[in-house]
Amino acid sequence: MNTSLYIATSGLNSYQKKLDTISNNMANSETAGFKRREASFEENLAISIKNQAADHREVGRLTPYGIRAGYGVHVNGSQMILDQGTPKATDNPLDLMITGKGFFQVGKKQGDNTEVFYTRNGSFQKSPTANGTYRLVNAEGYFLLDKNNQPVEIADGIDFSVNGTGVVAATNQQIAIVDFANPQKLLNEGGNVFRFTGKGSEIIGAATSTIQQGYIESSNVDLSKEVTDMISTQRGFQFNSRSISFADQMMGIANGIIRS
């Protein structure tokens, strides 16, 4: 394949993925606890092409020996930006917000086991159980877990109340807040809920973080910045599209010369 076509095509693919990332950020600008992502580019490996096969023909050469030809770029990943979102008062006692680092632990039944996931979205609601209690669950049905990976349960008729350290009133449970040595290993499962793909030893506590009841954390998406990034990314996409058009025209001219 023509090198210029390959380079421009890789640019188109990379800019398209960055546009997808920006679009996802903008779509979740009102999602509680959402953390924006930034796509980063990385250059594809280059190769070194010798100018002459015979070394004696390069004697006295002043310019660098060989030509390094690049092959465009690719997106090497999208990094989660963990800046704190703006607190939003709701006066709903079931809404919780983490001030500082860390994530809530939420669970989902998988057969006889409880699979643990993580989220910053502290918007919960009551879900009654068969034993006269209720659990706190999010919109996707994941239930809030305590430090022992047990569902937070409150007896019917008792108002839910929690202090800054996560201790639930009228129970001996404490809501878990965990952090990670490398939060970029969190894999989005949808609905602003994450699965951790690292080792268990990389899950650490968030001792300095606190919980605010009656608040939720707003998304940390800045729409003005996202729009600016979208415009510059669209320009890059257009430039690469024009490069493909020019390369195609040059190949057509070259083929015409060969045929003539």
C-alpha positions, 0 to 999 in steps of 0.5 A, spaced: 500 500 500 502 507 498 505 509 504 502 516 504 495 513 504 497 508 510 499 514 514 493 518 512 488 512 513 491 511 520 490 518 522 483 518 520 482 512 524 485 515 530 481 522 530 475 518 529 476 514 535 478 521 539 471 524 536 468 517 539 471 519 546 469 526 546 462 524 544 462 520 550 464 525 554 459 530 552 453 525 552 455 524 560 456 531 562 450 530 566 451 523 569 453 523 576 460 521 578 462 520 571 469 521 569 471 524 562 476 520 558 482 523 554 484 519 548 492 519 547 496 518 540 502 514 539 506 513 533 507 507 529 513 504 528 518 507 523 523 503 519 530 505 516 531 504 509 538 504 506 539 509 500 544 505 497 545 497 497 553 498 496 556 502 502 562 504 497 557 509 494 555 512 501 563 515 502 563 522 504 555 522 505 554 528 510 546 527 511 544 521 516 545 514 513 538 511 511 531 514 511 527 513 517 520 512 514 514 513 519 507 509 518 502 514 522 499 514 529 494 509 533 490 511 539 494 507 545 488 508 550 484 513 553 486 515 560 480 516 565 481 523 568 479 523 576 478 530 577 473 531 583 466 533 580 462 539 583 458 537 589 450 537 587 445 538 593 439 534 592 437 533 600 435 526 598 438 522 604 439 516 599 444 520 595 451 519 597 458 523 595 465 521 596 469 527 597 476 525 595 479 519 592 476 512 591 470 509 589 464 505 592 463 498 592 457 495 589 455 488 588 451 484 583 449 476 584 452 471 579 449 465 581 451 463 589 457 469 589 457 476 589 461 480 584 464 486 586 464 492 581 466 500 583 463 506 581 463 514 583 455 514 582 452 515 589 445 516 587 441 510 590 434 508 592 431 503 596 430 495 594 426 491 599 428 484 601 424 478 603 427 479 611 424 485 612 430 490 610 431 494 604 438 495 600 441 501 597 441 499 589 443 504 583 439 504 577 443 498 574 441 494 580 447 493 583 447 494 591 451 498 595 457 494 599 460 495 606 467 493 608 466 486 608 463 486 601 456 485 604 450 488 602 448 495 606 441 493 609 437 497 613 431 495 617 424 497 614 421 503 618 428 506 620 431 512 616 438 511 612 443 515 615 451 515 614 456 519 617 462 522 614 466 515 615 461 511 612 458 508 618 451 507 617 446 509 623 443 503 627 447 498 624 454 496 625 456 496 617 461 501 614 460 503 607 466 501 603 471 506 599 476 503 596 482 506 591 487 503 586 494 503 585 492 504 578 485 506 577 486 506 569 485 498 570 478 500 571 474 497 565 467 500 564 462 495 564 456 500 562 452 505 566 458 508 570 460 502 573 467 499 573 470 492 573 478 492 576 482 488 571 488 489 576 491 484 582 487 484 588 493 487 592 493 493 588 486 495 591 488 500 597 484 504 602 482 511 601 483 513 608 482 521 607 476 520 603 469 522 606 462 521 605 457 526 604 449 524 605 444 528 601 449 530 595 451 527 589 458 528 585 456 532 578 460 529 572 467 533 571 466 534 564 467 541 561 463 542 555 466 548 553 473 544 553 470 538 549 467 543 544 474 546 543 477 539 542 472 536 538 473 542 533 480 541 533 479 534 532 475 535 526 480 539 523 485 534 523 480 529 521 479 533 515 486 534 513 487 527 513 481 526 509 484 531 504 491 527 504 488 521 502 485 525 496 491 528 494 495 521 495 490 518 490 490 523 485 498 522 485 497 515 484 493 516 478 498 521 475 503 515 476 499 510 473 497 514 467 505 516 466 506 508 466 501 506 461 503 512 456 
